[in-house]
Amino acid sequence: MHKLFHSTAVLALLVTSIAANAADLRVKAPPPPAPMPPPFSWSGFYIGGNIGGAWVHRNVTDSLFGLNFDGGNNNNAVFIGGGQTGFNYQISNFVIGVEGNFDWAANNNNTGNGIVIPAVGTFRVTANDRWIATVAARFGVAYDRVLFYGKAGGGWVGADNFTVTNVTTGASFTGSNNTTESGWLVGAGLEWAFTDNWSAKFEYDFLGLTSRTFTVPVGSPFLVGDTFSTGSHNVQMATVGINYRFNWGGLGGTRY
């Protein structure tokens, strides 16, 4: 009986000691959840490059005969390539900004098939658009890293001199009116940010240009005094490009 009482007392002390030690143990709090990354924003300055194609449309007519000297061959496609820079600011899902582009144009040599003028010869009119520059506002809707946008603004085309050639005789003259033609621009595009700073885009633009005229001077071998005019002059462009967004100064826009 004495041994049983002693064993019971020892067991009770042991249980009490274990319970006291367990009470002293501190339970570690679970680690706080990792912070959510900030939502992606299109806000910031960017710079990039582009390549693509341009289609030049025009109708060249003259005052003496009222003929179309492009002969239906007036949608010449050329390669273009250049760069762009701009700024975006995002408010909620809406993105507004401004962008400037400059592209060099390959030699488009806008030459028609030629027009036959009886008793005079077959004539061709040639002119080249050397470069294209645009400045436009951008406005769009962003779905996280995908941006659908439109553009509206103005543009300029660096145009070479006109050259009129009498294919029958080989005689030609060049009108000295190297000029910069201006007009209005509308466009639309899709841009995808594949990293926080890099994005790729596809864009279509339509540039409507003002008319252009020149008069055949005295001393020309043919058509002296005839005035040539361009009408329905426009350039359509389809390009792909890539941009790098700097996001200077922590410009993050406002997301709700």
Summary of the structure (lengths in Angstrom):
residues: 256
radius of gyration: 35.9
end to end distance: 78.6
largest distance: 146.0
contacts: 749
relative contact order: 0.20
helix: 10%
strand: 57%
